[in-house]
Amino acid sequence: MAIQAMQAALGIFQARNGLPELAVGFHMVLASLLAATTAIIFVRTQGYLMSQSQQA
């Protein structure tokens, strides 16, 4: 949730300030972190990752 909130705040900042280069880069990093976090949560909640004891 925190990453998503920061992403939204940064997007608003960019829109109001004409897309400063540093903010665009930071926005892209946050977007990548949000996508990775979402994928990890999805995989873990769907049971695709099993612990070592469950694999044997």
Distance bins in CASP14 RR format, pairs under 12 A and 6 or more apart:
PFRMAT RR
TARGET T0000
AUTHOR 0000-0000-0000
RMODE 2
METHOD distances of the structure
MODEL  1
1 7 0 0 0 0 0 1 0 0 0 0 0
1 8 0 0 0 0 0 1 0 0 0 0 0
1 34 0 0 0 0 0 1 0 0 0 0 0
1 37 0 0 0 0 1 0 0 0 0 0 0
1 38 0 0 0 0 0 1 0 0 0 0 0
1 41 0 0 0 0 0 1 0 0 0 0 0
2 8 0 0 0 0 0 1 0 0 0 0 0
2 9 0 0 0 0 0 1 0 0 0 0 0
2 30 0 0 0 0 0 1 0 0 0 0 0
2 33 0 0 0 0 0 1 0 0 0 0 0
2 34 0 0 0 0 0 1 0 0 0 0 0
2 37 0 0 0 0 0 1 0 0 0 0 0
3 9 0 0 0 0 0 1 0 0 0 0 0
3 10 0 0 0 0 0 1 0 0 0 0 0
3 26 0 0 0 0 0 1 0 0 0 0 0
3 27 0 0 0 0 0 1 0 0 0 0 0
3 29 0 0 0 0 0 1 0 0 0 0 0
3 30 1 0 0 1 0 0 0 0 0 0 0
3 31 0 0 0 0 1 0 0 0 0 0 0
3 32 0 0 0 0 0 1 0 0 0 0 0
3 33 1 0 1 0 0 0 0 0 0 0 0
3 34 1 0 1 0 0 0 0 0 0 0 0
3 35 0 0 0 0 1 0 0 0 0 0 0
3 36 0 0 0 0 1 0 0 0 0 0 0
3 37 1 0 0 1 0 0 0 0 0 0 0
3 38 0 0 0 0 1 0 0 0 0 0 0
3 40 0 0 0 0 0 1 0 0 0 0 0
3 41 0 0 0 0 0 1 0 0 0 0 0
4 10 0 0 0 0 0 1 0 0 0 0 0
4 11 0 0 0 0 0 1 0 0 0 0 0
4 30 0 0 0 0 1 0 0 0 0 0 0
4 31 0 0 0 0 0 1 0 0 0 0 0
4 33 0 0 0 0 1 0 0 0 0 0 0
4 34 1 0 0 1 0 0 0 0 0 0 0
4 35 0 0 0 0 0 1 0 0 0 0 0
4 37 0 0 0 0 1 0 0 0 0 0 0
4 38 0 0 0 0 1 0 0 0 0 0 0
5 11 0 0 0 0 0 1 0 0 0 0 0
5 12 0 0 0 0 0 1 0 0 0 0 0
5 30 0 0 0 0 0 1 0 0 0 0 0
5 34 0 0 0 0 0 1 0 0 0 0 0
6 12 0 0 0 0 0 1 0 0 0 0 0
6 13 0 0 0 0 0 1 0 0 0 0 0
6 23 0 0 0 0 0 1 0 0 0 0 0
6 26 0 0 0 0 1 0 0 0 0 0 0
6 27 0 0 0 0 1 0 0 0 0 0 0
6 29 0 0 0 0 0 1 0 0 0 0 0
6 30 1 0 1 0 0 0 0 0 0 0 0
6 31 0 0 0 0 0 1 0 0 0 0 0
6 33 0 0 0 0 1 0 0 0 0 0 0
6 34 0 0 0 0 1 0 0 0 0 0 0
7 13 0 0 0 0 0 1 0 0 0 0 0
7 14 0 0 0 0 0 1 0 0 0 0 0
7 23 0 0 0 0 0 1 0 0 0 0 0
7 25 0 0 0 0 0 1 0 0 0 0 0
7 26 0 0 0 0 1 0 0 0 0 0 0
7 27 1 0 0 1 0 0 0 0 0 0 0
7 28 0 0 0 0 0 1 0 0 0 0 0
7 29 0 0 0 0 1 0 0 0 0 0 0
7 30 1 0 1 0 0 0 0 0 0 0 0
7 31 1 0 0 1 0 0 0 0 0 0 0
7 32 0 0 0 0 0 1 0 0 0 0 0
7 33 0 0 0 0 1 0 0 0 0 0 0
7 34 1 0 1 0 0 0 0 0 0 0 0
7 35 0 0 0 0 0 1 0 0 0 0 0
7 37 0 0 0 0 0 1 0 0 0 0 0
7 38 0 0 0 0 0 1 0 0 0 0 0
8 14 0 0 0 0 0 1 0 0 0 0 0
8 15 0 0 0 0 0 1 0 0 0 0 0
8 27 0 0 0 0 0 1 0 0 0 0 0
8 30 0 0 0 0 1 0 0 0 0 0 0
8 31 0 0 0 0 0 1 0 0 0 0 0
8 34 0 0 0 0 0 1 0 0 0 0 0
9 15 0 0 0 0 0 1 0 0 0 0 0
9 16 0 0 0 0 0 1 0 0 0 0 0
9 23 0 0 0 0 0 1 0 0 0 0 0
9 26 0 0 0 0 0 1 0 0 0 0 0
9 27 0 0 0 0 0 1 0 0 0 0 0
9 30 0 0 0 0 1 0 0 0 0 0 0
10 16 0 0 0 0 0 1 0 0 0 0 0
10 17 0 0 0 0 0 1 0 0 0 0 0
10 19 0 0 0 0 0 1 0 0 0 0 0
10 20 0 0 0 0 0 1 0 0 0 0 0
10 22 0 0 0 0 0 1 0 0 0 0 0
10 23 1 0 0 1 0 0 0 0 0 0 0
10 24 0 0 0 0 1 0 0 0 0 0 0
10 25 0 0 0 0 1 0 0 0 0 0 0
10 26 1 0 0 1 0 0 0 0 0 0 0
10 27 1 0 1 0 0 0 0 0 0 0 0
10 28 0 0 0 0 1 0 0 0 0 0 0
10 29 0 0 0 0 1 0 0 0 0 0 0
10 30 1 0 0 1 0 0 0 0 0 0 0
10 31 0 0 0 0 1 0 0 0 0 0 0
10 33 0 0 0 0 0 1 0 0 0 0 0
10 34 0 0 0 0 0 1 0 0 0 0 0
11 17 0 0 0 0 1 0 0 0 0 0 0
11 18 0 0 0 0 0 1 0 0 0 0 0
11 19 0 0 0 0 1 0 0 0 0 0 0
11 20 0 0 0 0 0 1 0 0 0 0 0
11 23 1 0 0 1 0 0 0 0 0 0 0
11 24 0 0 0 0 1 0 0 0 0 0 0
11 25 0 0 0 0 0 1 0 0 0 0 0
11 26 0 0 0 0 1 0 0 0 0 0 0
11 27 1 0 0 1 0 0 0 0 0 0 0
11 28 0 0 0 0 0 1 0 0 0 0 0
11 30 0 0 0 0 1 0 0 0 0 0 0
11 31 0 0 0 0 0 1 0 0 0 0 0
12 18 0 0 0 0 0 1 0 0 0 0 0
12 23 0 0 0 0 0 1 0 0 0 0 0
12 27 0 0 0 0 0 1 0 0 0 0 0
13 19 0 0 0 0 1 0 0 0 0 0 0
13 20 0 0 0 0 1 0 0 0 0 0 0
13 22 0 0 0 0 0 1 0 0 0 0 0
13 23 1 0 0 1 0 0 0 0 0 0 0
13 24 0 0 0 0 0 1 0 0 0 0 0
13 26 0 0 0 0 1 0 0 0 0 0 0
13 27 0 0 0 0 1 0 0 0 0 0 0
13 30 0 0 0 0 0 1 0 0 0 0 0
14 20 1 0 0 1 0 0 0 0 0 0 0
14 21 0 0 0 0 0 1 0 0 0 0 0
14 22 0 0 0 0 0 1 0 0 0 0 0
14 23 1 0 1 0 0 0 0 0 0 0 0
14 24 1 0 0 1 0 0 0 0 0 0 0
14 25 0 0 0 0 1 0 0 0 0 0 0
14 26 0 0 0 0 1 0 0 0 0 0 0
14 27 1 0 0 1 0 0 0 0 0 0 0
14 28 0 0 0 0 0 1 0 0 0 0 0
14 30 0 0 0 0 0 1 0 0 0 0 0
14 31 0 0 0 0 0 1 0 0 0 0 0
15 23 0 0 0 0 0 1 0 0 0 0 0
15 24 0 0 0 0 0 1 0 0 0 0 0
15 27 0 0 0 0 0 1 0 0 0 0 0
16 23 0 0 0 0 0 1 0 0 0 0 0
17 23 1 0 0 1 0 0 0 0 0 0 0
17 24 0 0 0 0 0 1 0 0 0 0 0
17 27 0 0 0 0 0 1 0 0 0 0 0
18 24 0 0 0 0 1 0 0 0 0 0 0
19 25 0 0 0 0 0 1 0 0 0 0 0
19 26 0 0 0 0 0 1 0 0 0 0 0
19 27 0 0 0 0 1 0 0 0 0 0 0
19 28 0 0 0 0 0 1 0 0 0 0 0
20 26 0 0 0 0 1 0 0 0 0 0 0
20 27 0 0 0 0 0 1 0 0 0 0 0
21 27 0 0 0 0 0 1 0 0 0 0 0
21 28 0 0 0 0 0 1 0 0 0 0 0
22 28 0 0 0 0 0 1 0 0 0 0 0
22 29 0 0 0 0 0 1 0 0 0 0 0
23 29 0 0 0 0 0 1 0 0 0 0 0
23 30 0 0 0 0 0 1 0 0 0 0 0
24 30 0 0 0 0 0 1 0 0 0 0 0
24 31 0 0 0 0 0 1 0 0 0 0 0
25 31 0 0 0 0 1 0 0 0 0 0 0
25 32 0 0 0 0 0 1 0 0 0 0 0
26 32 0 0 0 0 0 1 0 0 0 0 0
26 33 0 0 0 0 0 1 0 0 0 0 0
27 33 0 0 0 0 0 1 0 0 0 0 0
27 34 0 0 0 0 0 1 0 0 0 0 0
28 34 0 0 0 0 0 1 0 0 0 0 0
28 35 0 0 0 0 0 1 0 0 0 0 0
29 35 0 0 0 0 0 1 0 0 0 0 0
29 36 0 0 0 0 0 1 0 0 0 0 0
30 36 0 0 0 0 0 1 0 0 0 0 0
30 37 0 0 0 0 0 1 0 0 0 0 0
31 37 0 0 0 0 0 1 0 0 0 0 0
31 38 0 0 0 0 0 1 0 0 0 0 0
32 38 0 0 0 0 0 1 0 0 0 0 0
32 39 0 0 0 0 0 1 0 0 0 0 0
33 39 0 0 0 0 0 1 0 0 0 0 0
33 40 0 0 0 0 0 1 0 0 0 0 0
34 40 0 0 0 0 0 1 0 0 0 0 0
34 41 0 0 0 0 0 1 0 0 0 0 0
35 41 0 0 0 0 0 1 0 0 0 0 0
35 42 0 0 0 0 0 1 0 0 0 0 0
36 42 0 0 0 0 0 1 0 0 0 0 0
36 43 0 0 0 0 0 1 0 0 0 0 0
37 43 0 0 0 0 0 1 0 0 0 0 0
37 44 0 0 0 0 0 1 0 0 0 0 0
38 44 0 0 0 0 0 1 0 0 0 0 0
38 45 0 0 0 0 0 1 0 0 0 0 0
39 45 0 0 0 0 0 1 0 0 0 0 0
39 46 0 0 0 0 0 1 0 0 0 0 0
39 48 0 0 0 0 0 1 0 0 0 0 0
39 49 0 0 0 0 0 1 0 0 0 0 0
40 46 0 0 0 0 0 1 0 0 0 0 0
40 47 0 0 0 0 0 1 0 0 0 0 0
40 48 0 0 0 0 0 1 0 0 0 0 0
40 49 0 0 0 0 1 0 0 0 0 0 0
41 47 0 0 0 0 0 1 0 0 0 0 0
41 48 0 0 0 0 0 1 0 0 0 0 0
41 49 0 0 0 0 0 1 0 0 0 0 0
42 48 0 0 0 0 1 0 0 0 0 0 0
42 49 0 0 0 0 0 1 0 0 0 0 0
43 49 1 0 1 0 0 0 0 0 0 0 0
43 50 0 0 0 0 0 1 0 0 0 0 0
44 50 0 0 0 0 0 1 0 0 0 0 0
44 51 0 0 0 0 0 1 0 0 0 0 0
47 54 0 0 0 0 1 0 0 0 0 0 0
48 54 0 0 0 0 0 1 0 0 0 0 0
49 55 0 0 0 0 1 0 0 0 0 0 0
50 56 0 0 0 0 1 0 0 0 0 0 0
END
